[in-house]
Amino acid sequence: MTCWNCGSKIEIPMSNKISFRAECDHCHQDLHCCISCKYYKPGMKNDCMVPDVEFVADKMKRNLCEDYCYMEKKGTFDKKAAIKKFDDLFK
């Protein structure tokens, strides 16, 4: 698994389940959160593809959703490169 915040690789347990309290060892962000779930879909009801799921206010904080399934990112996110591209738009 890849941390949604810092991009660090995280070893997932054999059970393939992410604990409700799991955090990234590198940046200490919550891992069991909407933004790292494969069902997260902004714009849908409750921003989730799972019907009738409970509303979660902060999508970047841990939650107790039992439908959670981590989303493996393809590639890596380079925050510095993204900021540079954004800044270059205004030059």
N, C-alpha and C positions, 0 to 999 in steps of 0.2 A: 504494500500500500504506500501511497505517497501523501505526505501531509499537504492539506489544501492551502495552508498558510505559507510555509517556508520551502516546500518541495522536497523535504528530507524523506528518504526511504525508511519505512517502518515495517518491521517484521510482524506479520499477523499470526495469531495463534492457530494451531492445528484445527481448532473447531471452526475457524473462519468467522468467528463472532468478535465484534469490537465491543469492549466493555462500555457501559454508560459513562464511566469515569475516565476512560482512556484519554491520555494527553500525548502530544508529540514530545519525545525526549529532548529535541533540539530547541523548539520555540515555546513549548508548554501550552499550545493552543489545544482546545478540546477537539477530539477526533470524531466522537459520536454526535455529530451535529448535522443540521439540514444541508448546509453548503457542501458537505463532503459525501452526501448520500446520492446514489444513482437515481433516486426517485425525485430529487429536487428539481422543480420546474417552475421558475418564476413566471407569473401570469396565470397559472392554473389556480383553482380554489386551494387556499392555504399554501400556495406555491409548491404543491406536491402532486405527483401522478397517482398516488394511492388514494382511492376514493374514501371519503368520510374520515380522514386522518385528523387528529386534533391539531388546532392552531398552535404554532410555535412562534412567539414574538421575535426572538433574537435567533436568526438562522445560523449565527456563528458560535453559539454557545451550546453546551451539552444539553441533551434532552432525553426523555425516556421513551421515545418512539420505538415500538417493537418491530416496526416494518423497516427499520434502518438497514441499509445494505451499502457498504462503502463503494465509492465510485473510483475505479483506478484511472488516473489521469493518463492520457497519452502524451508523451513528451514531457518537458519541464517548463515551468514558468520562470522567466528571468525578469524579476522586478525592476532591476536597474535598466535593462534594455527597454522595457515598456515605458519607463519614465523618460528615458532619452528620446524615444520615438514621439512621445507626447510633447515634450519640450521643443523638439525639432519642428513641430507643426506651426509654432509661433515665431520662427526665425525668418 
